[in-house]
Amino acid sequence: MLSAVCRSADLTLNDDGAQLFAQALDEGTCGRLETALVALPTSRPGVRIGEGRQLRPFLGNAGPIGVIAVSALGEQARPVRAILFDKTAERNWALGWHQDRTIVVEERIDTEGYGPWTVKSGLIQVEPPFEILERMVTLRVHLDAIDERNAPLRIVPGSHRLGRLPEAEIGRVVTTLGERLCLAERGDVWLYATSIVHASLAADPPRRRRVLQIDFSADATPGPLAWRGV
């Protein structure tokens, strides 16, 4: 099924697993967010943010990003992982169809139903029971405009309701449900169900595309473990 472009209100979080909050950040807020991110390294495709104190004014419940998570999860929403994706002509990558399946926790405690475990950028990650991910949302904050050729996120509407999909089944789901391209202007925020099937193409031609991605959860703890937090 052919891709359809989406930068409108025709997708909703409940029905489709994605929703656009257009111009959620004004130009001044975008500038302050850029300043908060400027010290991060730029040598890797995705920079995992372990200590995000400078981001807390943006991610707290009253902040311009956190308030969107609250609208989906309620007042208990908290940021539990943040990654800065900074595509440039030198760092331009594609990512195939997949579901996000890991969370970041404070320490490793071997527990039934949790695993495998990995460590990335010094952060402990584990695959939890999938229902934890199904209760989470992911926000993507756009610091650069994204058109059809500047690596928009590709999503499969409705796939967030299908549970944990075997990797061999994901291609069939994409073919059956179709995909949408999520375009954005600077300052837009896309809200997604964390469990949605998604992918990304490389930019063509290569150019800058900065996206701050934050996972939020309303669970006090991920089962017997503790969130690492942001």
Backbone torsions as a table, in degrees:
resi	resn	phi	psi	omega
1	MET	NA	137.3	-176.9
2	LEU	-70.1	151.7	177.1
3	SER	-70.8	148.9	173.6
4	ALA	-120.6	136.6	179.7
5	VAL	-76.4	142.0	179.4
6	CYS	-138.0	113.7	165.2
7	ARG	-143.1	61.5	-176.4
8	SER	-152.0	-175.5	-176.6
9	ALA	-91.1	19.5	-175.3
10	ASP	-85.7	-3.7	172.8
11	LEU	-110.6	141.1	176.4
12	THR	-126.4	152.5	-178.2
13	LEU	-60.4	-45.8	-175.7
14	ASN	-65.3	-46.7	-174.4
15	ASP	-81.8	-41.5	-170.1
16	ASP	-110.3	-18.9	-176.9
17	GLY	87.6	11.2	-179.5
18	ALA	-154.8	145.9	179.6
19	GLN	-154.5	136.3	-178.8
20	LEU	-93.2	133.3	169.9
21	PHE	-112.8	92.1	-173.8
22	ALA	-70.1	134.8	176.7
23	GLN	52.4	42.1	177.4
24	ALA	-67.1	-27.9	177.1
25	LEU	-114.4	125.4	176.2
26	ASP	-79.0	176.5	-173.6
27	GLU	-62.6	-39.1	178.6
28	GLY	-62.7	-41.5	179.1
29	THR	-67.4	-39.7	176.4
30	CYS	-59.4	-42.2	179.3
31	GLY	-63.5	-41.9	178.6
32	ARG	-66.8	-36.4	177.6
33	LEU	-66.6	-41.0	176.4
34	GLU	-59.3	-41.4	178.2
35	THR	-62.5	-39.5	180.0
36	ALA	-66.9	-24.5	-176.5
37	LEU	-98.6	-7.3	-167.8
38	VAL	-64.3	-27.1	-176.9
39	ALA	-81.0	-7.1	-178.2
40	LEU	-71.6	147.5	177.3
41	PRO	-65.4	152.0	-178.1
42	THR	-121.1	17.7	-175.3
43	SER	-91.2	-6.1	-177.3
44	ARG	-118.2	152.4	179.8
45	PRO	-59.4	-41.2	178.4
46	GLY	-132.1	124.0	-178.2
47	VAL	-100.3	113.3	178.6
48	ARG	-81.4	126.5	-172.8
49	ILE	-96.8	106.6	-178.0
50	GLY	-84.2	-37.5	179.1
51	GLU	-122.0	104.6	-173.5
52	GLY	-113.4	40.5	-178.0
53	ARG	-55.3	-36.9	-178.1
54	GLN	-68.8	-14.6	-178.9
55	LEU	-94.2	-10.4	-172.7
56	ARG	-60.0	-36.6	176.5
57	PRO	-61.6	-24.7	179.4
58	PHE	-87.6	-34.3	-170.9
59	LEU	-95.6	-14.3	178.2
60	GLY	-62.6	165.7	-174.0
61	ASN	-58.0	-28.4	179.5
62	ALA	-97.2	-1.7	-178.9
63	GLY	-76.8	164.0	-175.6
64	PRO	-66.5	-22.0	175.9
65	ILE	-95.3	-47.0	-177.9
66	GLY	-59.8	-32.8	-178.1
67	VAL	-64.2	-27.6	177.4
68	ILE	-71.1	-40.8	176.0
69	ALA	-62.6	-39.5	178.1
70	VAL	-61.4	-36.8	-180.0
71	SER	-63.4	-24.8	-179.5
72	ALA	-96.4	-36.0	-170.9
73	LEU	-113.1	-14.8	-176.0
74	GLY	95.8	179.9	-172.9
75	GLU	-65.6	-15.7	179.9
76	GLN	-83.1	0.1	-178.6
77	ALA	-59.9	136.0	178.4
78	ARG	-141.5	145.1	176.9
79	PRO	-75.9	129.5	-175.8
80	VAL	-120.4	-8.1	173.8
81	ARG	-163.2	143.6	176.9
82	ALA	-139.6	138.2	178.8
83	ILE	-137.7	135.0	173.0
84	LEU	-101.0	120.1	174.3
85	PHE	-101.2	121.2	-176.1
86	ASP	-128.2	91.3	178.0
87	LYS	-84.2	135.4	176.2
88	THR	-138.3	-178.9	176.6
89	ALA	-61.4	-31.4	-179.6
90	GLU	-85.0	-27.2	-179.1
91	ARG	-125.0	89.5	-174.0
92	ASN	-133.4	111.5	-171.2
93	TRP	-132.2	164.8	174.3
94	ALA	-118.9	157.1	180.0
95	LEU	-137.6	126.7	-176.3
96	GLY	-75.0	175.3	-178.6
97	TRP	-63.7	133.2	-178.5
98	HIS	-166.0	170.6	167.6
99	GLN	-113.5	140.9	171.3
100	ASP	-70.0	133.2	-172.3
101	ARG	-132.2	4.5	-177.5
102	THR	-122.2	159.8	173.1
103	ILE	-128.6	164.5	177.7
104	VAL	-106.0	128.6	-176.2
105	VAL	-124.2	166.4	-175.1
106	GLU	-71.1	-41.3	-179.3
107	GLU	-152.9	160.2	178.9
108	ARG	-83.6	122.1	172.3
109	ILE	-131.0	106.7	-176.9
110	ASP	-60.3	120.8	-172.8
111	THR	-139.4	138.8	179.1
112	GLU	-59.0	133.2	179.3
113	GLY	91.3	-5.4	-179.9
114	TYR	-116.9	122.7	179.2
115	GLY	146.8	160.7	5.1
116	PRO	-74.2	167.2	179.9
117	TRP	-105.9	146.1	174.3
118	THR	-143.7	165.4	173.1
119	VAL	-128.2	122.7	178.1
120	LYS	-129.0	126.9	-178.4
121	SER	53.7	34.6	178.8
122	GLY	79.6	2.3	-178.6
123	LEU	-102.5	134.8	-177.0
124	ILE	-84.5	123.4	-178.7
125	GLN	-121.6	147.3	180.0
126	VAL	-147.4	149.3	172.5
127	GLU	-87.8	115.1	-178.2
128	PRO	-92.4	176.1	168.0
129	PRO	-52.8	138.0	-168.8
130	PHE	-64.7	-24.0	-179.2
131	GLU	-63.9	-24.1	175.2
132	ILE	-65.3	-44.4	178.0
133	LEU	-66.7	-34.2	-179.6
134	GLU	-67.3	-19.1	177.7
135	ARG	-93.2	1.1	-177.0
136	MET	-100.7	162.1	171.2
137	VAL	-129.0	156.6	178.9
138	THR	-124.2	131.1	176.7
139	LEU	-109.3	135.8	175.3
140	ARG	-118.0	115.8	-175.9
141	VAL	-100.5	123.0	-171.8
142	HIS	-99.5	119.2	177.1
143	LEU	-98.8	-4.8	174.4
144	ASP	-136.7	149.1	176.9
145	ALA	-66.5	144.5	-179.2
146	ILE	-127.4	116.2	173.8
147	ASP	-105.0	-169.6	-174.8
148	GLU	-61.6	-22.9	-174.3
149	ARG	-107.0	-1.3	-178.4
150	ASN	-105.7	48.1	172.2
151	ALA	57.9	54.0	175.0
152	PRO	-68.3	154.7	174.0
153	LEU	-68.8	136.9	175.4
154	ARG	-104.1	130.7	-179.5
155	ILE	-128.8	160.2	174.6
156	VAL	-111.9	101.0	-176.9
157	PRO	-58.1	135.9	178.2
158	GLY	87.1	-11.0	-176.9
159	SER	-70.0	-16.2	179.3
160	HIS	-68.9	-12.9	-179.4
161	ARG	-94.3	3.7	-171.8
162	LEU	-98.4	0.1	-179.4
163	GLY	75.5	-165.8	-180.0
164	ARG	-75.7	118.1	-175.9
165	LEU	-95.5	132.4	169.5
166	PRO	-58.5	142.1	-176.9
167	GLU	-56.3	-33.7	-179.3
168	ALA	-67.9	-17.2	-178.2
169	GLU	-93.8	-14.1	-172.2
170	ILE	-64.2	-41.1	178.8
171	GLY	-59.1	-41.0	178.9
172	ARG	-64.9	-39.3	179.1
173	VAL	-63.7	-41.5	178.2
174	VAL	-61.1	-44.7	-179.6
175	THR	-64.5	-39.2	-176.2
176	THR	-74.0	-45.8	-173.7
177	LEU	-93.0	-19.6	-178.1
178	GLY	81.2	172.0	-178.1
179	GLU	-127.9	159.6	174.8
180	ARG	-127.8	146.9	174.3
181	LEU	-99.6	124.8	-176.2
182	CYS	-97.2	97.5	179.5
183	LEU	-82.9	161.4	-177.1
184	ALA	-154.8	153.7	167.7
185	GLU	-104.1	161.9	175.2
186	ARG	-55.4	129.7	-179.5
187	GLY	95.5	-10.0	176.2
188	ASP	-74.9	151.4	173.6
189	VAL	-128.0	126.0	172.1
190	TRP	-98.5	132.8	177.4
191	LEU	-106.5	128.3	-177.6
192	TYR	-128.4	151.3	162.6
193	ALA	-70.2	127.6	-175.2
194	THR	-57.1	-29.3	-175.5
195	SER	-84.0	2.2	-176.3
196	ILE	-67.1	146.3	173.8
197	VAL	-75.3	129.7	-176.2
198	HIS	-150.0	167.1	-179.2
199	ALA	-159.2	174.1	177.5
200	SER	-150.7	139.1	173.8
201	LEU	-92.7	162.5	170.5
202	ALA	-71.5	149.9	176.9
203	ALA	-68.3	142.3	-178.3
204	ASP	-145.3	103.1	4.5
205	PRO	-76.4	158.8	-179.1
206	PRO	-61.5	133.0	175.0
207	ARG	-158.7	172.6	-172.0
208	ARG	-73.1	139.9	176.8
209	ARG	-149.8	100.6	-178.2
210	ARG	-102.0	128.8	178.2
211	VAL	-135.4	125.0	171.2
212	LEU	-94.5	119.8	-178.1
213	GLN	-110.6	127.7	-178.6
214	ILE	-129.2	129.7	172.6
215	ASP	-92.4	137.9	177.5
216	PHE	-123.6	147.4	174.5
217	SER	-139.0	149.5	173.0
218	ALA	-99.7	-1.8	177.5
219	ASP	-74.2	132.6	178.7
220	ALA	-60.9	-39.0	175.9
221	THR	-143.2	154.2	174.0
222	PRO	-83.6	79.1	-176.1
223	GLY	69.5	-131.7	-177.7
224	PRO	-82.1	-1.4	-177.2
225	LEU	-96.8	-179.9	178.6
226	ALA	-123.8	138.0	175.7
227	TRP	-62.4	143.1	169.9
228	ARG	-73.6	-38.2	177.6
229	GLY	75.5	177.6	-178.5
230	VAL	-121.6	NA	NA
